Amino acid sequence: METSPNRLPPPLGMLVNHDKPVSFRFESSQYTGLAGDTIASALAANDTWLLSRSFKYHRPRGVFSMAGLEANTLVQVGYEPNVAADKRKITSGLEVTGQNYSGSLANDRAAKIGLASRFFPVGFYYKTFFQPSGAWQNFWEPIIRKYAGLGQVHLDTPRKYYDKKYLFCDIAVIGGGPAGMSAALSAANSGAEVLLVEQEAVLGGSLNYGRFDTDGKLAPDLRDEFVATINNHSNIGIMTDAACNGWFADNWLPIIRGHRMYKLRTKELILATGKMEQPAIFHNNDLPGILLGTAAQRLIRLYGVRPGRRAVILTAGDDGYAMALDLLENGVNVVAVADLRESFDATPMYEKVRSCNIPVHMACTVFEALSDKHTCHLRAVELRKVASRGRCGNKVQCYDCDLLCISTGFMPAYQLALQAGGRLVHDERSSMFSITGLPASIHLAGAANGENELGAEIESGRRAGRAASKKLGLTVSGHALPKQVYPASYISTNHPWPIFPHPRGKEFLDLDEDLQYLDIVHACQDGYTELELVKRYSTIGMGPSQGRHSALATARVVASATQRTVSEVGVTTARPPLHAEKLAVIAGRSFKPKRLTAMHNRHLESGAQMIIAGMWWRPAYYGKSQHRNRCICEENLAVRDNVGLIDVSTLGGLEVRGPDAAEFLNRMYTFAYSGQKTGTLRYLLMANTAGTIIDDGVACRLDNEHFYITATTGGVDNVFRTMLWWNAQWRLDVDVTNVTAAYAGVNLVGPRSRTVLQQVCRDIDLTSKSFPYLAVRSATVAGIPARLLRVGFVGELGYEIHVPSLQGEALWDALLDAGHCYGIKPVGIEAQRLLRLEKGHLIVGQDTDATTTPQEVSMAWAISKRKPFFVGGRSLQIIERHQSSRKLVGFTIKAEQGDTPEESNLILDGNAIVGHITSVGYSPTLDRIVGMGYAKADTEPGTSIHIKLKSGKLQFAQVVDMPFYDPENKRQNM
Amino acid sequence: MPWNLLKYGLAPKYPARRDIPAPRDLKKSYDVIIIGAGGHGLSTAYHLARYHAINNVAVLDKGYVGGGNTARNTAVIRSNYISPEAVAFYKASVEMFKNLSNELGYNQMYSQRGQLTLAHSDASVRTFALRAEVNKHLGVRSEIVDRQQIREIVPCLNMDENMRFPIQAGLWHRDGSTARHDAVAWGYAMRAAQMGVEIHQHTEVTGIQVNAGRVVAVQTDRGTVKCNHAVQAVAGMSSVVAKMAGIRLPVRSFPLQAMVTHPVKPFLDPLVSSSDLHAYISQTARGEIVIGGGSDPYELYSTRSTLDLKESLVANTLELFPCIAELKLLRQWAGITDMTPDYSPVMGTSPVKNYWLDAGWGTWGFKATPISGKCMAETLANEKAVELIQPFRLERFKTFTLSNEAGATAASH
């Protein structure tokens, strides 16, 4: 096995398996890493640091945080764009490429644009590119658009499997570092059911990679003890490799782990999310080879990778000295430490570094970093004295190095807390942050709470665990936390101003967006002084890292430029998700049920063309699509002359029961139902509060306190919801149940329908005298218990037969059988639409729109004047006093007369639009084109209307009385 | 490289251009106080100063310039509405957008990429047909396109006939465009301020004084300021502010979520929306995919994000664009939409004399920014609602002469 030049031996590399090499490709070169490696760590082990090109200036970029927090490491992995190379594990044969370059990653032709950066001031695209008119869209935008974006979307991306799962617990702890583990243990000891969520592969957090004492023993010992105790605790569930990616109201947490999103509801929430190390700002602070201190530590301990050969450290506290010891122990030559502080009390960590003869430069900073022309990697840093805040004095020394570790400060991982309503508070004296204003069910622990010392973090975890348990009425018993042996001498500080502007710029506040110090100062000078405006104007914090590494520096620079405090400036609103999340994970399996009626297979067997109606599939007509018109025509005539069978199972069905059932319908619908006799049915018209028609159907009174009502296919869910909503206020003694799916229904219709029905229904008298139009009966049809409704939607003698869904198919078969010798035909909804049009019956939603009132469609007869109240009643009273400008009229055109108008063609008055055609079709019964449409309110039968055809031609149509067919309604009464 | 960038590179000192004026004291009185420094308020201020010589104007905002719905919308500009009055109104707005960069001297990044709205049901096809007919009749470029044409306009769409709700047809609106939403507010702010309009950020209106049926002063957390006229342009808080003047608006406010992905190389030019799947999708100049959807189902004044809506919206988006399944969502946010019963705005006169309404914008405020400012300014200057906004008068709710736009939402609400 070839050895990678930067690979460190075990026990370093707790996440990798030193015995398992894994091969993959990056930029068409073959690399070998170890199982458990990320793309970035495997490349780093092979001394490959250049990973990507930056968004704007195409600057070379490499590993920076090793925590998947910034755009630097975004690479393309097969179909997947913008993959964080420092998070994604390598697998055998993985194909990885760099992004956003022209030419090669090493030699990006587009990088030249960086040379002209002084001509691209902040917000430059607002200041120019628009003259002459159209210049932006036709010239500049296409150029700029060419350079937009990072990775690539492949149009043939396959859909993979993703899903979701629900979880519940008493106390969730987000973050498995020292504070989180401590919190979980103390909470679990109270008897609470605890879920500990950690985004890394193992518990431990900073204990896994950090160093808290001079000999480096404390962290591993403490971790082992913690992890062993937690693993043995029966009350603690552990999720690793799991990112809690947002906070939603009432502790509703999406936790993403691989291809699954867990949705967790927790009673109490402990946020132990830790802290985010922050960069220092100086010239070329973005070069590959410049790492956050914790990134170097992660490389060493988590992945067993030596982060460089010659290192300089920039620090302002013990973090940098601990870093120096880590590097020294692992074969890195630490050539200098630059400490931003003027003076400080010597700590053991500092003393130990001094004892190793490493030069320490006090009150010193990196003035600039220099890069190697060929490799683009860091080759040297120039140290200068800090003259005053943000100003460099004399040159101290230039050190050759290939690694610069920055440990100058951090801020709490505040995002989840702020999403939950917390506020970030900055102490101007200590430069430390704290979070206030959280809901009572959320507790902070550790560095997220502003703690900056290991012992205090663990203690704060314990407190949070206790507090959460107490909220649940539990008391913490027992003591399972590891013994307290934390050194208090370790000083981790947050330097207030690690920002050093350079005469030549390129000191980046935001690496994602290539924004330099002066860009932010200039944005303020241009008047964009509010932080949100700074963000929007400069785009700072808008890139993939969402300000995780720029928020602090931005707040400081804006505060300074506008004479405010960091607290006053604040940070921009924290919004979910915490880390960018794959759309496929959010979507999951995306259930989209199809609703099929009980007779669905029969329709298919009969050659029906199916169409979508709401969630349902319904037969449009029976026959081949090339014979569409003929099929519809034949079905139409079957109903008019003979007998047809229509599947009406999709119609909504609701049971309304209780002493107040009639009163309830009185209030919900425009008509009156108190006096309705048992065994009869009545038309239902529903309006909303504005008096607009929103649904219709029929009400069957089955007994005094029981109605069975129908609603439209698309409207029933809304009708049901609306009913519950109203009755939550009225509190009538009534029960409403949506039984749409429980019943199958057919409409057996046509002059011979009674004859057919008599074959299979012998327990009631079907004659018109004892079972007239608008009556409802219970009977047995083909041995199936059924409700029979005599309705007249299509204007012929007919019976709607409703039976339990499971019996739908049997009913269908029995009726077709019984009707066989009478020439019965199954009829689809296209013919049904035409049949009802011939009768002038409207379809809510097609012949009505979002403001149609009963008055406009000549249905004032369906409004009861004697009721004290119904929904929409008050509006309808007002509407009655105002003449509407339009009304629905019927019109006819001779069949052979020119082009046929279509639905949605405009009806004009002069050149003004007065309405449109809502329904139109050729009526085989009448051999004419018949239609309905909105015309001026004063349009009378006998006059004509002007229709603007799709072609633009005008067509006259004769306005006539409706219904077009059987105006005396004799046929439905037979 | 355009010449006017040279000065930035060559000048020894940054030639700052103060777009948003620095904070200053409030005067005791103004001719006009505009409540809300969003696009509409600033557009109104600009038109008052530029075309009506009314520049003793203060624009007040409780937050920062353009921080409300101006900042939160998904920057769709279109005029493919369903009612003739709305088509005429938005058509005028689109015309103004076309020249806005030059009018303001501020690049609005206006880009006419066309908008494709997809129908997955018979009902939508029928509504689209009506919209196309109304649009064509009034000179707006809209047409019904079939599946083959849709494939050509947006090749990456899922045209599978076996998807749950297959795409049946589309409404192709060539005038559909986008612009940089923030720049609209900033451009108006800059020009208005240059003509003497005062912009006061962090100045919250706490009350409106009405005397004998006429507005006389506006109370703020920085003191009371007299005025001859007041305009409210506070999308998301319309009914709350109107109530201060004793006016009850028929407005219900719902949160509306939107989200954006990581930037990727451009692959989607037109703006795409689906009225049946409640989603609209476009790619920004930066390469991010912006996704918007339907409102949350309950009234709320909170702009918090919700998970459930994100899940269903993304699922629907992937139905349309399976190719972006592996792309990552970066940020989610919400705005508050003030919905009227007929989905049309409330503009013009109010029951209080000299108190002018610019409210009830629902999801359509951004695209109306230029024209509403123009109309409001003209209305105020003449003390009479201009004809274009007559159909949107508040009194229509008393007489039920509604202007129905419920059928023209890009996603239903």
Chai-1 contact restraints between the chains, C-beta under 6 A:
chainA,res_idxA,chainB,res_idxB,connection_type,confidence,min_distance_angstrom,max_distance_angstrom,comment,restraint_id
A,Y79,B,E326,contact,1.0,0.0,6.0,A-B,restraint_1
A,E80,B,E326,contact,1.0,0.0,6.0,A-B,restraint_2
A,P81,B,V264,contact,1.0,0.0,6.0,A-B,restraint_3
A,N82,B,H262,contact,1.0,0.0,6.0,A-B,restraint_4
A,R118,B,G9,contact,1.0,0.0,6.0,A-B,restraint_5
A,F119,B,L5,contact,1.0,0.0,6.0,A-B,restraint_6
A,F119,B,G9,contact,1.0,0.0,6.0,A-B,restraint_7
A,P121,B,Y8,contact,1.0,0.0,6.0,A-B,restraint_8
A,F124,B,L5,contact,1.0,0.0,6.0,A-B,restraint_9
A,Y125,B,N107,contact,1.0,0.0,6.0,A-B,restraint_10
A,Y126,B,Y106,contact,1.0,0.0,6.0,A-B,restraint_11
A,Y126,B,N107,contact,1.0,0.0,6.0,A-B,restraint_12
A,Y126,B,A183,contact,1.0,0.0,6.0,A-B,restraint_13
A,T128,B,P2,contact,1.0,0.0,6.0,A-B,restraint_14
A,T128,B,N4,contact,1.0,0.0,6.0,A-B,restraint_15
A,T128,B,L5,contact,1.0,0.0,6.0,A-B,restraint_16
A,F129,B,N107,contact,1.0,0.0,6.0,A-B,restraint_17
A,F130,B,S101,contact,1.0,0.0,6.0,A-B,restraint_18
A,F130,B,N107,contact,1.0,0.0,6.0,A-B,restraint_19
A,S133,B,N102,contact,1.0,0.0,6.0,A-B,restraint_20
A,Q137,B,S111,contact,1.0,0.0,6.0,A-B,restraint_21
A,E141,B,S111,contact,1.0,0.0,6.0,A-B,restraint_22
A,R145,B,P266,contact,1.0,0.0,6.0,A-B,restraint_23
A,A148,B,P266,contact,1.0,0.0,6.0,A-B,restraint_24
A,A148,B,R286,contact,1.0,0.0,6.0,A-B,restraint_25
A,A148,B,G287,contact,1.0,0.0,6.0,A-B,restraint_26
A,G149,B,P263,contact,1.0,0.0,6.0,A-B,restraint_27
A,G149,B,V264,contact,1.0,0.0,6.0,A-B,restraint_28
A,G149,B,K265,contact,1.0,0.0,6.0,A-B,restraint_29
A,G149,B,G287,contact,1.0,0.0,6.0,A-B,restraint_30
A,L150,B,P263,contact,1.0,0.0,6.0,A-B,restraint_31
A,G151,B,V264,contact,1.0,0.0,6.0,A-B,restraint_32
A,Q152,B,K265,contact,1.0,0.0,6.0,A-B,restraint_33
A,V153,B,V264,contact,1.0,0.0,6.0,A-B,restraint_34
A,V153,B,F267,contact,1.0,0.0,6.0,A-B,restraint_35
A,V153,B,C323,contact,1.0,0.0,6.0,A-B,restraint_36
A,V153,B,I324,contact,1.0,0.0,6.0,A-B,restraint_37
A,L155,B,C156,contact,1.0,0.0,6.0,A-B,restraint_38
A,L155,B,C323,contact,1.0,0.0,6.0,A-B,restraint_39
A,T157,B,C323,contact,1.0,0.0,6.0,A-B,restraint_40
A,T157,B,A325,contact,1.0,0.0,6.0,A-B,restraint_41
A,T157,B,E326,contact,1.0,0.0,6.0,A-B,restraint_42
A,R159,B,P322,contact,1.0,0.0,6.0,A-B,restraint_43
A,R159,B,A325,contact,1.0,0.0,6.0,A-B,restraint_44
A,F248,B,L307,contact,1.0,0.0,6.0,A-B,restraint_45
A,P254,B,L307,contact,1.0,0.0,6.0,A-B,restraint_46
A,H522,B,Y14,contact,1.0,0.0,6.0,A-B,restraint_47
A,Q525,B,A16,contact,1.0,0.0,6.0,A-B,restraint_48
A,D526,B,A16,contact,1.0,0.0,6.0,A-B,restraint_49
A,D526,B,R17,contact,1.0,0.0,6.0,A-B,restraint_50
A,D526,B,D19,contact,1.0,0.0,6.0,A-B,restraint_51
A,G527,B,R18,contact,1.0,0.0,6.0,A-B,restraint_52
A,G527,B,D19,contact,1.0,0.0,6.0,A-B,restraint_53
A,G527,B,I20,contact,1.0,0.0,6.0,A-B,restraint_54
A,E530,B,Y64,contact,1.0,0.0,6.0,A-B,restraint_55
A,E532,B,Y64,contact,1.0,0.0,6.0,A-B,restraint_56
A,L533,B,Y64,contact,1.0,0.0,6.0,A-B,restraint_57
A,R536,B,D182,contact,1.0,0.0,6.0,A-B,restraint_58
A,P544,B,H262,contact,1.0,0.0,6.0,A-B,restraint_59
A,R575,B,R331,contact,1.0,0.0,6.0,A-B,restraint_60
A,R575,B,Q332,contact,1.0,0.0,6.0,A-B,restraint_61
A,R575,B,W333,contact,1.0,0.0,6.0,A-B,restraint_62
A,P576,B,S305,contact,1.0,0.0,6.0,A-B,restraint_63
A,P576,B,Q332,contact,1.0,0.0,6.0,A-B,restraint_64
A,A580,B,H262,contact,1.0,0.0,6.0,A-B,restraint_65
A,A580,B,K328,contact,1.0,0.0,6.0,A-B,restraint_66
A,A580,B,L330,contact,1.0,0.0,6.0,A-B,restraint_67
A,E581,B,K328,contact,1.0,0.0,6.0,A-B,restraint_68
A,E581,B,L329,contact,1.0,0.0,6.0,A-B,restraint_69
A,K582,B,K328,contact,1.0,0.0,6.0,A-B,restraint_70
A,L583,B,V314,contact,1.0,0.0,6.0,A-B,restraint_71
A,L583,B,L318,contact,1.0,0.0,6.0,A-B,restraint_72
A,L583,B,I324,contact,1.0,0.0,6.0,A-B,restraint_73
A,L583,B,A325,contact,1.0,0.0,6.0,A-B,restraint_74
A,L583,B,L327,contact,1.0,0.0,6.0,A-B,restraint_75
A,L583,B,L329,contact,1.0,0.0,6.0,A-B,restraint_76
A,A584,B,A325,contact,1.0,0.0,6.0,A-B,restraint_77
A,I586,B,E311,contact,1.0,0.0,6.0,A-B,restraint_78
A,I586,B,V314,contact,1.0,0.0,6.0,A-B,restraint_79
A,A587,B,V314,contact,1.0,0.0,6.0,A-B,restraint_80
A,A587,B,A315,contact,1.0,0.0,6.0,A-B,restraint_81
A,A587,B,L318,contact,1.0,0.0,6.0,A-B,restraint_82
A,S590,B,A315,contact,1.0,0.0,6.0,A-B,restraint_83
A,K592,B,R164,contact,1.0,0.0,6.0,A-B,restraint_84
A,A690,B,P341,contact,1.0,0.0,6.0,A-B,restraint_85
A,D849,B,N404,contact,1.0,0.0,6.0,A-B,restraint_86
A,A850,B,N404,contact,1.0,0.0,6.0,A-B,restraint_87
A,A850,B,A406,contact,1.0,0.0,6.0,A-B,restraint_88
A,T851,B,L402,contact,1.0,0.0,6.0,A-B,restraint_89
A,T851,B,N404,contact,1.0,0.0,6.0,A-B,restraint_90
A,I879,B,F400,contact,1.0,0.0,6.0,A-B,restraint_91
A,H882,B,T399,contact,1.0,0.0,6.0,A-B,restraint_92
A,E903,B,R126,contact,1.0,0.0,6.0,A-B,restraint_93
A,S904,B,R126,contact,1.0,0.0,6.0,A-B,restraint_94
A,S904,B,A129,contact,1.0,0.0,6.0,A-B,restraint_95
A,S904,B,L130,contact,1.0,0.0,6.0,A-B,restraint_96
A,S904,B,E133,contact,1.0,0.0,6.0,A-B,restraint_97
A,L906,B,E133,contact,1.0,0.0,6.0,A-B,restraint_98
A,L906,B,H137,contact,1.0,0.0,6.0,A-B,restraint_99
A,I913,B,P84,contact,1.0,0.0,6.0,A-B,restraint_100
A,H916,B,L130,contact,1.0,0.0,6.0,A-B,restraint_101
